[in-house]
Structure formats: C-alpha cells, structure tokens
C-alpha cells in the first residue's frame, strides 16, 4: 500500500502544474491539472465500539485531452488509541458529454490490524447550477491475525447533489449507505451537508458535516467534520471533484 502510494506520487510529480491556462493549452500532451485539495477530517463518536480520530487527506485531479480524467486521493488516519491507517483512492473517468461523466474507482485503507479494499462505478451529471454524483460498489474487509469473516464484505452506494447558489457559494447534501449482508450483518447510513466558498477563481474553502449511524442493536453514532481548501490551477469551474469513499468501519472494530 505505502509503496504503491509513493509510486503514484512520484509519477504525478513529473507532471507540470501550470497556472491560468485553458485545458487545451496545458502542454503538448493535453494534460490539465483540474484541482488540488487538502482537507482535515475529525471523527467524533458517542459509542464505545467506535474510535474517534483525525484524518489528513490530499486530492489531485488531472484531465487528459479534455475527455479522460484521473484522480488520486491520499490520506493518513490516526485514532484516539494511536491506531494509524494509510488510505489510497484512485479514480478514472471519461467525459461522455458536457453534462455527463462516468468512471470507476479503487480504494484501500490499511493499518496494523485490518485492511479495507473498495471498488465500484461512479457517474456525475451537470445541468446549469446543479450537479449530481452517484456511486455503486463493493467493500471487502480483512483482518491480520484475526477472523472476522462474518463481516467480510459489504455493498456500498451513495448520491450527492451540489448547487451553485452564486459565483462564490456552493451547497451540497447527500446520503451514503454500506450494507453488510448475513445474520451478523448491518446497515450503515451516513447523511452529510456541505458548503464551499470561493476566494477567487483559483481557490475556495470547503466544509462538510456528516452524521453516521449503525442499525445494529445498539445506540451509537459518529459525527464527522471536514474542513479544507481546494486550488484550481486552470481556473475554478465550480463544485467538487469525484468523492473520496471512506470505509464504513475504518474507525470501528
């Protein structure tokens, strides 16, 4: 995992990062740096089965020949019990039209106790000031030295809507679900509200509040607060890039 992440960063570091150019003017290979984002996420829990913690995350999105896109998300998670995890998500997408983009994603969260592997498909639809993103996928959970086979796999799905109120303010809302099948399974749901405020055409602040709920036979929930900044080297076009998918139990078990 860590070697793979380092290799990705090494490869991306060779791509020039111009400022203020149109995608078609980026370089002879048609590579545009759409956005770079840095976020800090705080996990709070009201349940003894869960652990609070912090996550720092960086996101880089590239566009090739105005049609093909690649996005890399790297994160570092540390819980209140000093459990440290590394997170990596890779997205690849294709712009079918000015309003519709489709793609797929792979992700992994790894630490000394367990590992999550995620994969799925995603799509983004835009119409004027409205942008809707949805995803479907699978999440595989495996442990190191322990047997939790009863909670090994889950189905994931989610949708998010973003609306540009004006040239500076964008509001967002969405719902994610993780479904672990079987007699010992459960359903996790996470509702979220967010907003971004543009400083200028090249930068904006963003924030998001999430409420995470487990339907298992116990009372408990998480609140997740995210704050960050996004830079647009080729000028801001509004909204966020594709979402980063967080495993349902990365701060539990």
N, C-alpha and C positions, 0 to 999 in steps of 0.2 A: 504493500500500500504506500508506504513512505517513499520508497524508491520510485514508484510509478508517479507519485505527485511531483517529486523532484525532477523527473524526466520531462513531465508536462511543462513545468515552469521554465526549464532550460530551453525547450523548443520554442515556447512562446516569447522568451526574452529576445530571440533573434528577429522578431517582427517589429519594424519601426512603428513608433507611436506619433504620427503627425497630428497637428492641431489646426482646426479651422479649415479643413479641406472636405470637399464632397467625396462620397464613396468612389465615384468613377475616377477621381483624381488622386487617390491614395498612393499607389505605386504601380509599376508595370505588371504586377501580379494581380491587381484588382482587390487588394486586401484592405478592408476598412475596420478600424477599431471602433465599435459602436459604443461601448461603455465599460467603465471600470468602477466597481462598487466595493466599499469597505464598511462592514457592519459589526456591531457588538450586540450580542443577544444574551439576555438574562432569563434563566429558568427559575421560577418560584413554585413551590409545591406545598400543598396542605395535607399531604398524605405520607405516612411513614414508609410506604412501599416505593416512593419515588425520591429522587435526589435533585435538589436544586443545583444550579451551576451557571457558568458563563461560557459563551462561545464567541470567538472572533472569526470572521469569515471574509474572504476576498472573492470577487467575481469578475471575470474578464470575458467579454463577448466580442467575437470577430465576425465579419461578414466578407464572403468571397464572391467576387463578380456580381455583387448586388443580389444574389439569389441564395447561396449556401451560407449557413451560419454555424458557428461553433462557440460553445460557452463552457468555461471551466470555473467551477466553484471549489475553493479550498477552505477548510475550516479546522479549528482546534477547539476542543471542548474540554472543560475541566469542571468536575462536580465538587460539591462541598465535602466529599470524602476522598478527595485527591485522586479520583479516577480520571485519567486523561485519555481522550479519544482523538483520532485524526479522521477528518471527513473529506471525501472527494466526490464531486458530481461532474459528469461530462454530458453535455447536450449537443446534438447535431440536428439541424433543421433545414428545411427548404421552403422558400417563399413561392407559393403557387401563384399568388396574385398580390396586388397592393393591399388586399384586405385579409388574406388567409395565409398562414404559415403553419406547416406541420413538421413534426420531428419525433425524436426519441431520446431517451436519457438512460444513463447508467450511474449508479452511485454506490458508495461504500463508507461505512463508519466502523472503525477498528480500534480496539483497545486490548488490554491485557486479559480481559475476562471473556469478551464476546465480539462478534462481528455481524454487521448487517450488510446485505447486498440487495440493491434495488435496481429494477429496470422497468421500462414502460414506454408508452407513447404519449405525445402531447400535441396540442394544437392551440393556435392563437388567432382570433378573429377580431378585426378592427373595422369600425364604421363611424367616421366622424370623431366625436369626442369619447366614444365608448370603445372599450377593449375587453374582450372576454377570453380567458385562458382556461383550458381543461386538461386533465391528465388521467390515465388509467395505467395500472402497473401491478407488479409483484414485489414483495419484500421477503427476503429469506434471512432468518435469524439462526446463527450457530454459535455454540459456546466453545470455550477452550478448557478441556479437562472436566466439564460437567455435562450432564444430559438433560436438556430441556426440549426434547423432541416434540413434546405436546404443544409447544408454542413456536414451532419452527418457521411456518410460512404464513403470510397474510396477503390479502388483496388490498390495493390502495386506489383511491380515486379522489378527485378534487376539482373544484371550479373556483375561479376568482374573476370578479368584474372590477374594472377600473374606469373612472370617469373624470375627464379633464374639465374642472369647473371653469377655469380660465387659463391663461398662458402660464401662470405660476403654480396653481394649486390643482393637485390630482388626488381624488379619494378612491379607496379600494375596499372591497369586502369579499369574503369567500368562506368556503367550508371544505375541510378535508376529512376523509374517513379511512381508517385502517380496519379491516375485518379479518380476525383470526378464526378460521373455521374449527369445528370439532367440539366435543363435550367440554373441553377445558379452554375453549376459545373465548373471545370477547370482541367488542366493537369499540374502537377509539374514535372520537369525533373532536374536531378542532375548528372552532369558528374564529375568524380574525377580521379586524378592522385596521385600516392603514391610511396614511396620507403622505404626500411628498410635496415639497415646496421648492421651486426653482429659484436659485440665487441669480443666475443669468442663463444664457443659452448653453453654457458648458458645464454647469454644476447644479445639483439640487440636494437638499436634505430629505431623508425619508424616515418614517417611524411606523411601527406596527405593534398592535396588542393582540395576543392570541389567548383563547381560553380552551384548554384541553381537558376532555372528560372521558373517563373509562367506565363502560357499562357493567363491569364486573360487580359482584355483590359486595361492594364496599363503597363508602363515600370518599371521594378524593378527586382533586382536580389540580391542574397546573395553569399558571399564568405566565406567558412568555412575552417579554418586552424586547423589541428590536429598534435600535437607532443606528443611523449610518449616513453616509454621503455617497453620491454617485457622480462620476465625472463622464462627460461626453466629449471626447476629442474631436469628433466631426460635427458638433453642434447637437443640442438636445432636440429630440423629436417627440418627447412626451411619453409618460408611462414607464414601466419597468421592463426588464428583460424576462426571460423564462424563469420560473420559480425554482428555488432550491428545495429539494424534497428531504425533509428530516424524518428519520425512522421513528416509529411510534414509541419505541421503548428505549431510546438511546440514553435517557436519564432514569430508567427504571431497572428492575430486576437486580 
